[in-house]
Amino acid sequence: MPSIQLKTPTASYEITIGSGLIKTLPRRLARLKNGRPFRPFLVTSSEIWGLWGRQVSAAFGKEQPTVLFLPAGEKHKRLRTVESLLEQLAAAGADRDALLVAFGGGVVGDVTGFLAAIYMRGVSYVQVPTTLLAQVDSSIGGKTGVNLAAGKNLVGSFHHPLAVLADTDLLKTLPLAELRAGLQESIKAGIIRDPKLFRYLENNAEAVLKGDAKALTHVVAASVRVKADVVANDERESGLRMILNYGHTLGHAIEAATGYKQLLHGEAVGWGSIAATHLGLMRGMIGQADADRMIQLILRYGPLTPATVRAAKLVDLTANDKKNRSGTLNYVLPAAIGKAVVVRDVTRDELLEAAGWMLEQMKSAGRNSKKKSEKKRR
């Protein structure tokens, strides 16, 4: 069972990856608290609880956690949701001994982490991610927060969990579209820092997409190592950690432009990664062969849902990106398979060109999908 230690100047914790972890959840929580008293509060969505609530309840036995629910979906990752959950914690008598457990995908993890950061000026929490995307990316590194109408994750804080428990059994109920979307974050990890992971995803696509346990465990562990290594070297995103946002600048813009309703987060990141790859090619930072491999791998793990949006609108929305400094857009581009750099002189015209090219690929994907559907109907 892979266990990866993440150490930063302010925190040190384990990310455990394996099968059946939720069966031992109460014991693991007690171990994390080192015999100190605690009261567990599990934050989840009704959909996740409907799939796994019985198993979690069975693991806790007579001493059940207090379960708090938040509505599923990115549109509920807002301050009003946080306020509601804070009131529920207070009404349930949660104090400084409260231990929050984020049991869900990226939205649940981000919101729960933010709750833990601000309730009574900070309580402990544990991440138990239930989606591939959350297991390989969002549950790790201590970033917490919610969205504003102006953009994603503009309100939040850095607050590390006591541990991350990535139970690969939870992926068995994950819809294929969400599995594919989550794998875009693993592809990103390969592009920016791990050429071996990139090649593994190239050579083992069939097994990974079938949900083969061994293949998925390998991918999750390799992706986590990338994230942990980057975070350990740049906890507060002052430099290196920005590379983890590869594909996210235009990806977040696509999500905002479509009201967070048309695409899964990983799909938007996939399209954003395609745009970033094209921009790197335009600038001569990578060769055609590497660019082709990157784009082909992203599409291999699709299909990615297309969106109807204008290039100018997407570029305008990048003005609210968190990577911006002093009004300058910092953009993550590929330098090779396994290496990415932060570029600080990308122009609006370059972004328009990359976004326009990406939108053409979306149109092509949409046409191909329509043709396949027509063939099936025949």
C-alpha positions as CSV (number, residue, x, y, z in Angstrom):
1,M,0.0,0.0,0.0
2,P,1.8,3.2,-1.2
3,S,2.3,5.8,1.5
4,I,3.8,9.2,0.5
5,Q,5.1,11.7,3.1
6,L,4.6,15.4,2.3
7,K,6.8,17.7,4.3
8,T,6.5,21.5,4.2
9,P,7.9,24.2,6.5
10,T,4.5,24.3,8.3
11,A,3.1,20.7,8.0
12,S,4.0,17.0,7.6
13,Y,1.5,14.3,6.8
14,E,1.0,11.1,5.0
15,I,-0.9,10.4,1.8
16,T,-2.0,6.8,1.9
17,I,-3.2,5.1,-1.3
18,G,-4.9,1.7,-1.2
19,S,-7.9,-0.5,-1.1
20,G,-10.3,-0.7,1.9
21,L,-9.1,2.4,3.8
22,I,-12.6,3.5,4.8
23,K,-13.1,0.2,6.7
24,T,-10.4,1.3,9.1
25,L,-11.3,5.0,9.1
26,P,-12.2,5.4,12.8
27,R,-8.9,3.6,13.9
28,R,-6.9,5.8,11.5
29,L,-8.5,9.0,12.9
30,A,-7.8,8.0,16.5
31,R,-4.2,7.3,15.6
32,L,-3.8,10.7,14.0
33,K,-5.1,12.4,17.2
34,N,-2.5,10.4,19.2
35,G,-5.0,9.6,22.0
36,R,-6.3,13.1,22.4
37,P,-10.1,13.5,22.5
38,F,-11.8,14.4,19.3
39,R,-15.3,14.4,17.8
40,P,-15.6,13.5,14.1
41,F,-17.8,15.6,11.8
42,L,-18.0,14.1,8.3
43,V,-18.8,16.5,5.4
44,T,-20.1,14.9,2.2
45,S,-22.8,15.1,-0.4
46,S,-26.1,13.0,-0.4
47,E,-25.0,11.3,-3.6
48,I,-21.7,10.1,-2.1
49,W,-23.3,9.1,1.2
50,G,-25.9,7.1,-0.7
51,L,-23.2,5.0,-2.3
52,W,-20.8,4.6,0.6
53,G,-22.7,5.7,3.8
54,R,-23.5,2.2,4.9
55,Q,-19.9,1.1,4.8
56,V,-18.7,4.2,6.6
57,S,-21.4,3.8,9.3
58,A,-20.5,0.1,9.7
59,A,-16.8,1.1,10.2
60,F,-17.7,3.5,13.0
61,G,-20.1,1.1,14.8
62,K,-21.8,2.6,17.9
63,E,-19.9,5.9,17.9
64,Q,-21.2,7.5,14.7
65,P,-19.8,10.7,13.3
66,T,-22.0,13.8,12.9
67,V,-22.7,13.9,9.1
68,L,-23.1,17.3,7.4
69,F,-24.3,17.5,3.8
70,L,-23.5,20.0,1.1
71,P,-25.2,20.0,-2.4
72,A,-23.2,18.4,-5.2
73,G,-21.7,20.6,-7.9
74,E,-19.3,23.5,-8.4
75,K,-22.1,26.0,-8.3
76,H,-22.4,25.3,-4.6
77,K,-18.8,26.0,-3.9
78,R,-19.7,29.5,-2.6
79,L,-19.6,31.5,0.7
80,R,-23.3,30.9,1.3
81,T,-22.6,27.2,1.5
82,V,-19.7,27.8,3.9
83,E,-21.9,29.9,6.2
84,S,-24.6,27.3,6.2
85,L,-22.1,24.6,7.2
86,L,-20.6,26.8,9.9
87,E,-24.0,27.3,11.4
88,Q,-24.6,23.6,11.4
89,L,-21.3,22.9,13.1
90,A,-22.1,25.5,15.8
91,A,-25.6,24.1,16.3
92,A,-24.2,20.6,16.7
93,G,-21.9,21.8,19.4
94,A,-18.6,21.5,17.5
95,D,-15.6,22.9,19.5
96,R,-11.9,23.0,19.1
97,D,-11.8,19.2,19.5
98,A,-13.8,18.8,16.3
99,L,-12.1,16.7,13.5
100,L,-13.7,17.4,10.1
101,V,-13.5,14.6,7.5
102,A,-13.9,15.6,3.9
103,F,-15.6,12.6,2.3
104,G,-16.2,13.5,-1.4
105,G,-14.7,15.0,-4.5
106,G,-12.9,18.3,-5.1
107,V,-15.7,20.6,-4.1
108,V,-16.3,18.7,-0.8
109,G,-12.5,18.7,-0.1
110,D,-12.0,22.4,-0.8
111,V,-15.1,23.5,1.2
112,T,-14.3,21.2,4.2
113,G,-10.7,22.4,4.3
114,F,-11.9,26.0,4.3
115,L,-14.4,25.2,7.1
116,A,-11.6,23.7,9.1
117,A,-9.4,26.7,8.5
118,I,-11.9,29.3,9.7
119,Y,-14.1,27.5,12.3
120,M,-13.0,28.7,15.7
121,R,-9.9,30.1,14.0
122,G,-8.8,26.6,12.9
123,V,-9.6,23.0,13.6
124,S,-8.1,19.7,12.3
125,Y,-9.4,17.9,9.2
126,V,-8.7,14.8,7.2
127,Q,-9.2,14.3,3.4
128,V,-10.9,11.1,2.2
129,P,-11.2,11.9,-1.5
130,T,-13.8,9.8,-3.5
131,T,-13.0,10.9,-7.0
132,L,-9.8,10.3,-9.0
133,L,-9.3,14.0,-9.6
134,A,-9.4,14.7,-5.8
135,Q,-7.2,11.7,-5.0
136,V,-4.4,12.9,-7.4
137,D,-4.7,16.6,-7.0
138,S,-7.1,18.7,-5.0
139,S,-6.9,16.8,-1.7
140,I,-3.1,17.4,-1.4
141,G,-1.3,20.5,-0.6
142,G,-3.5,22.4,1.8
143,K,-5.3,24.7,-0.7
144,T,-8.8,25.4,0.5
145,G,-11.5,27.8,-0.6
146,V,-14.5,28.7,-2.6
147,N,-15.5,30.6,-5.8
148,L,-16.7,34.1,-6.4
149,A,-18.8,35.1,-9.4
150,A,-15.6,36.8,-10.7
151,G,-13.6,33.5,-10.7
152,K,-12.6,30.2,-9.1
153,N,-11.0,29.8,-5.7
154,L,-10.6,33.6,-5.1
155,V,-11.5,33.2,-1.4
156,G,-9.6,30.7,0.7
157,S,-6.6,29.8,2.7
158,F,-3.7,27.4,3.1
159,H,-4.7,24.8,5.7
160,H,-3.1,21.3,5.5
161,P,-5.0,18.2,6.5
162,L,-3.7,15.8,9.1
163,A,-3.7,13.1,6.5
164,V,-5.0,12.1,3.0
165,L,-6.6,8.6,2.7
166,A,-7.1,7.8,-1.0
167,D,-9.2,4.6,-1.0
168,T,-9.0,3.3,-4.5
169,D,-12.2,1.1,-3.9
170,L,-14.2,4.4,-4.0
171,L,-13.3,4.8,-7.6
172,K,-15.4,1.7,-8.5
173,T,-18.6,3.7,-8.4
174,L,-17.1,6.6,-10.3
175,P,-18.9,7.3,-13.7
176,L,-16.5,6.8,-16.6
177,A,-16.8,10.4,-17.6
178,E,-15.5,11.5,-14.2
179,L,-12.7,8.9,-14.3
180,R,-11.6,10.2,-17.6
181,A,-11.8,13.8,-16.4
182,G,-9.7,13.0,-13.3
183,L,-7.1,11.4,-15.5
184,Q,-6.5,14.8,-17.1
185,E,-4.8,15.9,-13.9
186,S,-2.6,12.8,-14.1
187,I,-1.7,13.6,-17.7
188,K,-0.9,17.2,-16.5
189,A,1.4,15.7,-13.8
190,G,3.3,13.8,-16.5
191,I,3.6,16.8,-18.8
192,I,4.9,19.1,-16.1
193,R,7.2,16.9,-14.1
194,D,7.2,13.1,-14.7
195,P,8.0,11.8,-18.2
196,K,7.8,8.2,-16.8
197,L,4.2,8.7,-15.8
198,F,3.4,10.2,-19.2
199,R,4.8,7.1,-20.9
200,Y,2.9,4.9,-18.6
201,L,-0.3,6.6,-19.5
202,E,0.5,6.3,-23.1
203,N,1.3,2.6,-22.9
204,N,-1.4,1.5,-20.5
205,A,-4.4,3.5,-21.6
206,E,-6.7,0.5,-22.0
207,A,-6.0,-0.9,-18.5
208,V,-6.3,2.5,-16.9
209,L,-9.6,3.4,-18.6
210,K,-11.0,0.0,-17.7
211,G,-10.4,0.8,-14.0
212,D,-7.8,-1.9,-13.5
213,A,-6.9,-1.7,-9.8
214,K,-3.2,-2.1,-10.2
215,A,-3.0,0.4,-13.1
216,L,-5.0,3.0,-11.2
217,T,-3.0,2.6,-8.1
218,H,0.2,3.2,-10.1
219,V,-1.3,6.3,-11.7
220,V,-2.6,7.7,-8.4
221,A,0.7,7.1,-6.6
222,A,2.8,8.6,-9.3
223,S,0.5,11.7,-9.6
224,V,0.6,12.2,-5.9
225,R,4.4,12.0,-5.8
226,V,4.5,14.8,-8.4
227,K,2.1,17.0,-6.4
228,A,3.8,16.3,-3.0
229,D,7.3,17.0,-4.4
230,V,6.2,20.4,-5.9
231,V,4.3,21.4,-2.8
232,A,7.2,20.5,-0.5
233,N,9.4,22.8,-2.6
234,D,6.9,25.7,-2.8
235,E,4.2,25.5,-0.1
236,R,2.6,28.9,-0.8
237,E,2.7,29.0,-4.6
238,S,5.4,31.7,-4.8
239,G,7.1,30.1,-7.7
240,L,7.4,26.4,-8.6
241,R,4.0,25.4,-7.4
242,M,2.5,27.5,-10.2
243,I,3.3,24.8,-12.6
244,L,0.5,22.7,-11.1
245,N,-1.8,25.1,-12.8
246,Y,-0.9,23.9,-16.3
247,G,-4.0,24.0,-18.4
248,H,-6.0,25.7,-15.6
249,T,-5.8,29.3,-16.8
250,L,-8.0,28.8,-19.8
251,G,-9.6,25.8,-18.1
252,H,-11.0,27.9,-15.3
253,A,-12.1,30.5,-17.9
254,I,-14.0,27.8,-19.8
255,E,-15.7,26.8,-16.6
256,A,-16.7,30.4,-15.7
257,A,-17.9,31.2,-19.2
258,T,-20.2,28.2,-19.2
259,G,-21.5,28.7,-15.7
260,Y,-19.8,25.6,-14.3
261,K,-22.5,23.5,-15.9
262,Q,-21.4,22.1,-19.2
263,L,-18.0,20.5,-18.5
264,L,-16.4,18.6,-15.6
265,H,-13.4,20.3,-14.2
266,G,-11.0,17.8,-15.6
267,E,-12.5,18.2,-19.1
268,A,-11.9,22.0,-18.9
269,V,-8.3,21.4,-17.8
270,G,-7.9,19.0,-20.7
271,W,-8.9,21.7,-23.2
272,G,-6.8,24.3,-21.3
273,S,-3.9,21.9,-21.5
274,I,-4.4,21.6,-25.3
275,A,-4.3,25.4,-25.6
276,A,-1.2,25.6,-23.4
277,T,0.5,23.0,-25.6
278,H,-0.3,24.9,-28.7
279,L,0.9,28.1,-27.2
280,G,4.2,26.4,-26.3
281,L,4.5,25.2,-29.9
282,M,3.8,28.7,-31.2
283,R,6.6,30.1,-29.1
284,G,9.1,27.4,-30.2
285,M,9.4,26.1,-26.7
286,I,8.6,22.5,-27.7
287,G,8.8,20.7,-31.0
288,Q,5.9,19.4,-33.1
289,A,6.5,15.7,-32.1
290,D,6.2,16.5,-28.4
291,A,3.2,18.7,-28.9
292,D,1.5,16.0,-30.9
293,R,2.1,13.4,-28.2
294,M,0.7,15.7,-25.5
295,I,-2.4,16.5,-27.4
296,Q,-2.9,12.9,-28.6
297,L,-2.7,11.6,-25.0
298,I,-5.1,14.3,-23.7
299,L,-7.7,13.3,-26.4
300,R,-7.0,9.6,-25.9
301,Y,-8.3,9.9,-22.4
302,G,-11.4,11.8,-23.6
303,P,-13.8,12.4,-25.1
304,L,-13.7,16.0,-23.8
305,T,-17.1,17.8,-23.8
306,P,-17.0,20.8,-26.1
307,A,-18.2,24.2,-25.1
308,T,-19.7,27.0,-27.1
309,V,-17.9,30.2,-26.1
310,R,-15.9,33.0,-27.8
311,A,-12.2,33.2,-27.6
312,A,-12.3,36.9,-26.5
313,K,-14.6,36.0,-23.6
314,L,-12.1,33.4,-22.4
315,V,-9.2,35.7,-22.6
316,D,-11.1,38.4,-20.7
317,L,-11.8,35.9,-17.9
318,T,-8.1,35.1,-17.5
319,A,-7.8,38.6,-15.9
320,N,-9.1,37.1,-12.7
321,D,-6.7,34.2,-12.6
322,K,-5.0,33.8,-9.2
323,K,-1.5,33.4,-10.9
324,N,-1.6,37.0,-12.0
325,R,0.9,39.3,-10.3
326,S,0.7,43.1,-10.5
327,G,-1.6,42.9,-13.4
328,T,0.6,40.6,-15.3
329,L,-0.6,37.2,-16.4
330,N,1.7,34.3,-15.4
331,Y,1.1,31.4,-17.8
332,V,2.4,27.8,-17.5
333,L,3.8,26.4,-20.7
334,P,5.6,23.1,-21.6
335,A,9.3,23.1,-22.2
336,A,9.4,19.3,-22.8
337,I,7.5,16.2,-21.8
338,G,8.2,16.3,-18.1
339,K,9.1,19.9,-17.7
340,A,7.0,23.1,-17.5
341,V,7.9,26.7,-16.9
342,V,6.1,29.9,-15.8
343,V,6.1,32.6,-18.6
344,R,5.4,36.2,-17.7
345,D,5.2,37.8,-21.1
346,V,2.3,36.1,-22.8
347,T,0.3,38.7,-24.8
348,R,-3.4,39.0,-25.3
349,D,-2.9,38.3,-29.0
350,E,-1.1,35.1,-28.2
351,L,-3.8,34.0,-25.9
352,L,-6.5,34.8,-28.5
353,E,-4.7,32.7,-31.0
354,A,-4.3,29.7,-28.6
355,A,-7.9,30.0,-27.4
356,G,-9.2,30.2,-31.0
357,W,-7.2,27.2,-32.1
358,M,-8.5,25.3,-29.1
359,L,-12.1,26.2,-29.9
360,E,-11.5,24.8,-33.4
361,Q,-10.5,21.5,-31.9
362,M,-13.6,21.6,-29.8
363,K,-15.8,22.1,-32.9
364,S,-14.0,19.2,-34.6
365,A,-14.5,17.0,-31.5
366,G,-18.2,17.9,-31.5
367,R,-18.6,17.0,-35.2
368,N,-16.9,13.6,-34.6
369,S,-19.1,12.9,-31.6
370,K,-22.2,13.7,-33.6
371,K,-21.1,11.4,-36.4
372,K,-20.5,8.5,-34.0
373,S,-23.9,9.0,-32.4
374,E,-25.6,8.9,-35.8
375,K,-23.8,5.7,-36.7
376,K,-25.0,4.1,-33.4
377,R,-28.6,5.1,-34.2
378,R,-28.4,3.4,-37.5
